[in-house]
Amino acid sequence: MTSTHHALDYVELTVTDLAAAKAFYSGAFGWSFVDYGPEYAGIASPTGDGEVGGLAAATEARPAGGPLVLLYSDDLDATAEAIVAAGGEILQQPYDFPGGRRLHFADPSGNELGVWAAQ
């Protein structure tokens, strides 16, 4: 699966019961998952090439109740600088995860999004 620089790339749903969420999405939509431990499951692409999203376990749903939209970046550090320069705020500095690195930011309206990079 090829990712495109600064394009919408991945949608992450925060769930309060990972097993129940996997059962629901599998049963309702036929989704399959890639498990990364007790708190995260990637949503496998229907083509079998990579992932299109994920289920993240938490004690409560996201404050607005919506998904976390993730963008892809060829250069996460440069993207972080561009976010700040454009008036955004970095909420979570870049961190490592099984697929690479990512960060979370808020746009000027307060919407939280994430950006990830393979490296």
Rosetta constraint file for C-alpha pairs under 8 A:
AtomPair CA 1 CA 49 HARMONIC 5.20 0.50
AtomPair CA 1 CA 50 HARMONIC 5.54 0.50
AtomPair CA 3 CA 7 HARMONIC 7.78 0.50
AtomPair CA 3 CA 9 HARMONIC 6.77 0.50
AtomPair CA 3 CA 72 HARMONIC 6.46 0.50
AtomPair CA 4 CA 9 HARMONIC 7.67 0.50
AtomPair CA 4 CA 72 HARMONIC 6.40 0.50
AtomPair CA 4 CA 73 HARMONIC 7.43 0.50
AtomPair CA 5 CA 71 HARMONIC 7.83 0.50
AtomPair CA 5 CA 72 HARMONIC 5.44 0.50
AtomPair CA 5 CA 73 HARMONIC 4.72 0.50
AtomPair CA 5 CA 74 HARMONIC 5.62 0.50
AtomPair CA 6 CA 71 HARMONIC 5.60 0.50
AtomPair CA 6 CA 72 HARMONIC 5.26 0.50
AtomPair CA 6 CA 73 HARMONIC 5.46 0.50
AtomPair CA 7 CA 71 HARMONIC 5.46 0.50
AtomPair CA 7 CA 72 HARMONIC 6.02 0.50
AtomPair CA 8 CA 69 HARMONIC 7.18 0.50
AtomPair CA 8 CA 70 HARMONIC 6.14 0.50
AtomPair CA 8 CA 71 HARMONIC 4.61 0.50
AtomPair CA 8 CA 72 HARMONIC 6.83 0.50
AtomPair CA 9 CA 52 HARMONIC 7.02 0.50
AtomPair CA 9 CA 69 HARMONIC 7.78 0.50
AtomPair CA 9 CA 70 HARMONIC 5.78 0.50
AtomPair CA 9 CA 71 HARMONIC 5.07 0.50
AtomPair CA 9 CA 72 HARMONIC 5.82 0.50
AtomPair CA 10 CA 51 HARMONIC 7.72 0.50
AtomPair CA 10 CA 52 HARMONIC 5.09 0.50
AtomPair CA 10 CA 53 HARMONIC 4.68 0.50
AtomPair CA 10 CA 54 HARMONIC 7.71 0.50
AtomPair CA 10 CA 69 HARMONIC 6.18 0.50
AtomPair CA 10 CA 70 HARMONIC 4.93 0.50
AtomPair CA 10 CA 71 HARMONIC 6.70 0.50
AtomPair CA 11 CA 52 HARMONIC 6.72 0.50
AtomPair CA 11 CA 53 HARMONIC 4.48 0.50
AtomPair CA 11 CA 54 HARMONIC 6.52 0.50
AtomPair CA 11 CA 67 HARMONIC 6.34 0.50
AtomPair CA 11 CA 68 HARMONIC 5.77 0.50
AtomPair CA 11 CA 69 HARMONIC 4.70 0.50
AtomPair CA 11 CA 70 HARMONIC 5.89 0.50
AtomPair CA 12 CA 53 HARMONIC 5.20 0.50
AtomPair CA 12 CA 54 HARMONIC 4.60 0.50
AtomPair CA 12 CA 55 HARMONIC 5.77 0.50
AtomPair CA 12 CA 56 HARMONIC 6.89 0.50
AtomPair CA 12 CA 67 HARMONIC 5.49 0.50
AtomPair CA 12 CA 68 HARMONIC 4.92 0.50
AtomPair CA 12 CA 69 HARMONIC 6.36 0.50
AtomPair CA 12 CA 70 HARMONIC 7.50 0.50
AtomPair CA 13 CA 53 HARMONIC 7.80 0.50
AtomPair CA 13 CA 54 HARMONIC 6.21 0.50
AtomPair CA 13 CA 55 HARMONIC 4.95 0.50
AtomPair CA 13 CA 56 HARMONIC 6.14 0.50
AtomPair CA 13 CA 66 HARMONIC 7.29 0.50
AtomPair CA 13 CA 67 HARMONIC 4.70 0.50
AtomPair CA 13 CA 68 HARMONIC 6.32 0.50
AtomPair CA 14 CA 55 HARMONIC 5.85 0.50
AtomPair CA 14 CA 56 HARMONIC 4.77 0.50
AtomPair CA 14 CA 57 HARMONIC 5.87 0.50
AtomPair CA 14 CA 58 HARMONIC 6.41 0.50
AtomPair CA 14 CA 60 HARMONIC 7.80 0.50
AtomPair CA 14 CA 61 HARMONIC 5.49 0.50
AtomPair CA 14 CA 62 HARMONIC 6.18 0.50
AtomPair CA 14 CA 67 HARMONIC 6.73 0.50
AtomPair CA 14 CA 68 HARMONIC 7.82 0.50
AtomPair CA 15 CA 21 HARMONIC 6.73 0.50
AtomPair CA 15 CA 55 HARMONIC 6.44 0.50
AtomPair CA 15 CA 56 HARMONIC 5.94 0.50
AtomPair CA 15 CA 57 HARMONIC 5.01 0.50
AtomPair CA 15 CA 58 HARMONIC 6.04 0.50
AtomPair CA 15 CA 59 HARMONIC 7.96 0.50
AtomPair CA 15 CA 60 HARMONIC 7.12 0.50
AtomPair CA 15 CA 61 HARMONIC 5.90 0.50
AtomPair CA 16 CA 57 HARMONIC 5.57 0.50
AtomPair CA 16 CA 58 HARMONIC 5.29 0.50
AtomPair CA 16 CA 59 HARMONIC 5.47 0.50
AtomPair CA 16 CA 60 HARMONIC 5.61 0.50
AtomPair CA 16 CA 61 HARMONIC 6.49 0.50
AtomPair CA 17 CA 21 HARMONIC 6.12 0.50
AtomPair CA 17 CA 57 HARMONIC 6.44 0.50
AtomPair CA 17 CA 58 HARMONIC 7.87 0.50
AtomPair CA 18 CA 22 HARMONIC 6.09 0.50
AtomPair CA 18 CA 38 HARMONIC 7.81 0.50
AtomPair CA 18 CA 39 HARMONIC 6.93 0.50
AtomPair CA 18 CA 40 HARMONIC 7.45 0.50
AtomPair CA 18 CA 41 HARMONIC 7.89 0.50
AtomPair CA 18 CA 55 HARMONIC 7.01 0.50
AtomPair CA 18 CA 56 HARMONIC 7.30 0.50
AtomPair CA 18 CA 57 HARMONIC 5.64 0.50
AtomPair CA 19 CA 23 HARMONIC 6.19 0.50
AtomPair CA 20 CA 24 HARMONIC 6.10 0.50
AtomPair CA 21 CA 25 HARMONIC 6.15 0.50
AtomPair CA 21 CA 55 HARMONIC 7.77 0.50
AtomPair CA 22 CA 26 HARMONIC 5.85 0.50
AtomPair CA 22 CA 33 HARMONIC 7.59 0.50
AtomPair CA 22 CA 55 HARMONIC 7.98 0.50
AtomPair CA 23 CA 27 HARMONIC 5.88 0.50
AtomPair CA 24 CA 28 HARMONIC 5.80 0.50
AtomPair CA 25 CA 29 HARMONIC 5.46 0.50
AtomPair CA 25 CA 30 HARMONIC 6.63 0.50
AtomPair CA 25 CA 31 HARMONIC 5.82 0.50
AtomPair CA 26 CA 30 HARMONIC 4.41 0.50
AtomPair CA 26 CA 31 HARMONIC 4.47 0.50
AtomPair CA 26 CA 32 HARMONIC 6.12 0.50
AtomPair CA 27 CA 31 HARMONIC 7.64 0.50
AtomPair CA 31 CA 43 HARMONIC 6.85 0.50
AtomPair CA 31 CA 44 HARMONIC 7.02 0.50
AtomPair CA 31 CA 46 HARMONIC 7.57 0.50
AtomPair CA 32 CA 43 HARMONIC 6.18 0.50
AtomPair CA 32 CA 44 HARMONIC 5.55 0.50
AtomPair CA 33 CA 41 HARMONIC 5.90 0.50
AtomPair CA 33 CA 42 HARMONIC 5.37 0.50
AtomPair CA 33 CA 43 HARMONIC 4.79 0.50
AtomPair CA 33 CA 44 HARMONIC 5.25 0.50
AtomPair CA 34 CA 41 HARMONIC 5.40 0.50
AtomPair CA 34 CA 42 HARMONIC 4.83 0.50
AtomPair CA 34 CA 43 HARMONIC 6.50 0.50
AtomPair CA 34 CA 44 HARMONIC 6.45 0.50
AtomPair CA 35 CA 40 HARMONIC 6.41 0.50
AtomPair CA 35 CA 41 HARMONIC 4.43 0.50
AtomPair CA 35 CA 42 HARMONIC 6.34 0.50
AtomPair CA 36 CA 40 HARMONIC 5.44 0.50
AtomPair CA 36 CA 41 HARMONIC 5.66 0.50
AtomPair CA 36 CA 42 HARMONIC 7.44 0.50
AtomPair CA 36 CA 98 HARMONIC 7.96 0.50
AtomPair CA 37 CA 41 HARMONIC 7.40 0.50
AtomPair CA 39 CA 56 HARMONIC 5.95 0.50
AtomPair CA 39 CA 57 HARMONIC 4.81 0.50
AtomPair CA 39 CA 58 HARMONIC 7.68 0.50
AtomPair CA 40 CA 54 HARMONIC 7.08 0.50
AtomPair CA 40 CA 55 HARMONIC 5.68 0.50
AtomPair CA 40 CA 56 HARMONIC 4.75 0.50
AtomPair CA 40 CA 57 HARMONIC 6.12 0.50
AtomPair CA 41 CA 54 HARMONIC 5.60 0.50
AtomPair CA 41 CA 55 HARMONIC 5.23 0.50
AtomPair CA 41 CA 56 HARMONIC 6.80 0.50
AtomPair CA 42 CA 51 HARMONIC 6.24 0.50
AtomPair CA 42 CA 52 HARMONIC 7.71 0.50
AtomPair CA 42 CA 53 HARMONIC 5.90 0.50
AtomPair CA 42 CA 54 HARMONIC 4.11 0.50
AtomPair CA 42 CA 55 HARMONIC 6.30 0.50
AtomPair CA 43 CA 51 HARMONIC 5.45 0.50
AtomPair CA 43 CA 52 HARMONIC 5.83 0.50
AtomPair CA 43 CA 53 HARMONIC 4.92 0.50
AtomPair CA 43 CA 54 HARMONIC 4.92 0.50
AtomPair CA 43 CA 55 HARMONIC 7.21 0.50
AtomPair CA 44 CA 48 HARMONIC 6.49 0.50
AtomPair CA 44 CA 49 HARMONIC 7.63 0.50
AtomPair CA 44 CA 50 HARMONIC 6.12 0.50
AtomPair CA 44 CA 51 HARMONIC 4.35 0.50
AtomPair CA 44 CA 52 HARMONIC 6.22 0.50
AtomPair CA 44 CA 53 HARMONIC 7.41 0.50
AtomPair CA 45 CA 49 HARMONIC 5.81 0.50
AtomPair CA 45 CA 50 HARMONIC 5.61 0.50
AtomPair CA 45 CA 51 HARMONIC 4.68 0.50
AtomPair CA 45 CA 52 HARMONIC 5.32 0.50
AtomPair CA 61 CA 65 HARMONIC 5.57 0.50
AtomPair CA 61 CA 66 HARMONIC 7.95 0.50
AtomPair CA 62 CA 66 HARMONIC 6.24 0.50
AtomPair CA 62 CA 67 HARMONIC 7.45 0.50
AtomPair CA 68 CA 112 HARMONIC 7.06 0.50
AtomPair CA 68 CA 113 HARMONIC 5.80 0.50
AtomPair CA 68 CA 114 HARMONIC 6.96 0.50
AtomPair CA 69 CA 113 HARMONIC 5.28 0.50
AtomPair CA 69 CA 114 HARMONIC 6.24 0.50
AtomPair CA 70 CA 113 HARMONIC 5.87 0.50
AtomPair CA 70 CA 114 HARMONIC 4.46 0.50
AtomPair CA 70 CA 115 HARMONIC 5.20 0.50
AtomPair CA 70 CA 116 HARMONIC 6.91 0.50
AtomPair CA 71 CA 113 HARMONIC 7.76 0.50
AtomPair CA 71 CA 114 HARMONIC 6.20 0.50
AtomPair CA 71 CA 115 HARMONIC 4.59 0.50
AtomPair CA 71 CA 116 HARMONIC 6.35 0.50
AtomPair CA 72 CA 115 HARMONIC 5.51 0.50
AtomPair CA 72 CA 116 HARMONIC 5.07 0.50
AtomPair CA 72 CA 117 HARMONIC 5.90 0.50
AtomPair CA 73 CA 79 HARMONIC 6.88 0.50
AtomPair CA 73 CA 115 HARMONIC 6.56 0.50
AtomPair CA 73 CA 116 HARMONIC 6.00 0.50
AtomPair CA 73 CA 117 HARMONIC 5.18 0.50
AtomPair CA 74 CA 117 HARMONIC 6.08 0.50
AtomPair CA 74 CA 118 HARMONIC 7.74 0.50
AtomPair CA 75 CA 79 HARMONIC 6.26 0.50
AtomPair CA 75 CA 117 HARMONIC 6.77 0.50
AtomPair CA 76 CA 80 HARMONIC 6.14 0.50
AtomPair CA 76 CA 94 HARMONIC 7.67 0.50
AtomPair CA 76 CA 101 HARMONIC 7.68 0.50
AtomPair CA 76 CA 102 HARMONIC 7.25 0.50
AtomPair CA 76 CA 115 HARMONIC 7.31 0.50
AtomPair CA 76 CA 116 HARMONIC 6.77 0.50
AtomPair CA 76 CA 117 HARMONIC 5.86 0.50
AtomPair CA 77 CA 81 HARMONIC 6.42 0.50
AtomPair CA 77 CA 94 HARMONIC 7.82 0.50
AtomPair CA 78 CA 82 HARMONIC 6.24 0.50
AtomPair CA 79 CA 83 HARMONIC 6.13 0.50
AtomPair CA 80 CA 84 HARMONIC 6.48 0.50
AtomPair CA 80 CA 90 HARMONIC 7.24 0.50
AtomPair CA 80 CA 103 HARMONIC 7.92 0.50
AtomPair CA 81 CA 85 HARMONIC 6.11 0.50
AtomPair CA 82 CA 86 HARMONIC 6.01 0.50
AtomPair CA 83 CA 87 HARMONIC 6.50 0.50
AtomPair CA 83 CA 88 HARMONIC 5.10 0.50
AtomPair CA 83 CA 89 HARMONIC 6.95 0.50
AtomPair CA 83 CA 90 HARMONIC 7.56 0.50
AtomPair CA 83 CA 105 HARMONIC 7.75 0.50
AtomPair CA 84 CA 88 HARMONIC 4.84 0.50
AtomPair CA 84 CA 89 HARMONIC 5.74 0.50
AtomPair CA 84 CA 90 HARMONIC 7.06 0.50
AtomPair CA 87 CA 107 HARMONIC 7.29 0.50
AtomPair CA 87 CA 108 HARMONIC 6.28 0.50
AtomPair CA 88 CA 105 HARMONIC 6.78 0.50
AtomPair CA 88 CA 106 HARMONIC 5.65 0.50
AtomPair CA 88 CA 107 HARMONIC 4.72 0.50
AtomPair CA 88 CA 108 HARMONIC 5.57 0.50
AtomPair CA 89 CA 105 HARMONIC 5.45 0.50
AtomPair CA 89 CA 106 HARMONIC 5.19 0.50
AtomPair CA 89 CA 107 HARMONIC 6.71 0.50
AtomPair CA 89 CA 108 HARMONIC 7.83 0.50
AtomPair CA 90 CA 103 HARMONIC 7.44 0.50
AtomPair CA 90 CA 104 HARMONIC 6.11 0.50
AtomPair CA 90 CA 105 HARMONIC 4.28 0.50
AtomPair CA 90 CA 106 HARMONIC 6.47 0.50
AtomPair CA 91 CA 103 HARMONIC 7.62 0.50
AtomPair CA 91 CA 104 HARMONIC 5.33 0.50
AtomPair CA 91 CA 105 HARMONIC 4.84 0.50
AtomPair CA 91 CA 106 HARMONIC 6.60 0.50
AtomPair CA 92 CA 103 HARMONIC 5.36 0.50
AtomPair CA 92 CA 104 HARMONIC 4.88 0.50
AtomPair CA 92 CA 105 HARMONIC 6.74 0.50
AtomPair CA 93 CA 102 HARMONIC 7.91 0.50
AtomPair CA 93 CA 103 HARMONIC 5.32 0.50
AtomPair CA 93 CA 104 HARMONIC 6.96 0.50
AtomPair CA 94 CA 101 HARMONIC 6.21 0.50
AtomPair CA 94 CA 102 HARMONIC 5.06 0.50
AtomPair CA 94 CA 103 HARMONIC 4.39 0.50
AtomPair CA 94 CA 104 HARMONIC 7.77 0.50
AtomPair CA 95 CA 101 HARMONIC 5.31 0.50
AtomPair CA 95 CA 102 HARMONIC 5.53 0.50
AtomPair CA 95 CA 103 HARMONIC 6.45 0.50
AtomPair CA 96 CA 100 HARMONIC 5.78 0.50
AtomPair CA 96 CA 101 HARMONIC 4.34 0.50
AtomPair CA 96 CA 102 HARMONIC 6.61 0.50
AtomPair CA 97 CA 101 HARMONIC 5.71 0.50
AtomPair CA 97 CA 102 HARMONIC 7.40 0.50
AtomPair CA 99 CA 118 HARMONIC 6.09 0.50
AtomPair CA 100 CA 116 HARMONIC 7.20 0.50
AtomPair CA 100 CA 117 HARMONIC 5.78 0.50
AtomPair CA 100 CA 118 HARMONIC 4.34 0.50
AtomPair CA 100 CA 119 HARMONIC 4.99 0.50
AtomPair CA 101 CA 116 HARMONIC 5.64 0.50
AtomPair CA 101 CA 117 HARMONIC 5.38 0.50
AtomPair CA 101 CA 118 HARMONIC 6.42 0.50
AtomPair CA 101 CA 119 HARMONIC 6.18 0.50
AtomPair CA 102 CA 114 HARMONIC 6.90 0.50
AtomPair CA 102 CA 115 HARMONIC 5.46 0.50
AtomPair CA 102 CA 116 HARMONIC 4.03 0.50
AtomPair CA 102 CA 117 HARMONIC 6.18 0.50
AtomPair CA 103 CA 114 HARMONIC 5.56 0.50
AtomPair CA 103 CA 115 HARMONIC 5.48 0.50
AtomPair CA 103 CA 116 HARMONIC 6.55 0.50
AtomPair CA 104 CA 112 HARMONIC 6.79 0.50
AtomPair CA 104 CA 113 HARMONIC 5.70 0.50
AtomPair CA 104 CA 114 HARMONIC 4.20 0.50
AtomPair CA 104 CA 115 HARMONIC 6.41 0.50
AtomPair CA 105 CA 112 HARMONIC 5.56 0.50
AtomPair CA 105 CA 113 HARMONIC 5.56 0.50
AtomPair CA 105 CA 114 HARMONIC 6.09 0.50
AtomPair CA 106 CA 110 HARMONIC 5.10 0.50
AtomPair CA 106 CA 111 HARMONIC 5.21 0.50
AtomPair CA 106 CA 112 HARMONIC 4.43 0.50
AtomPair CA 106 CA 113 HARMONIC 6.36 0.50
AtomPair CA 107 CA 111 HARMONIC 5.39 0.50
AtomPair CA 107 CA 112 HARMONIC 6.65 0.50
AtomPair CA 107 CA 113 HARMONIC 7.82 0.50
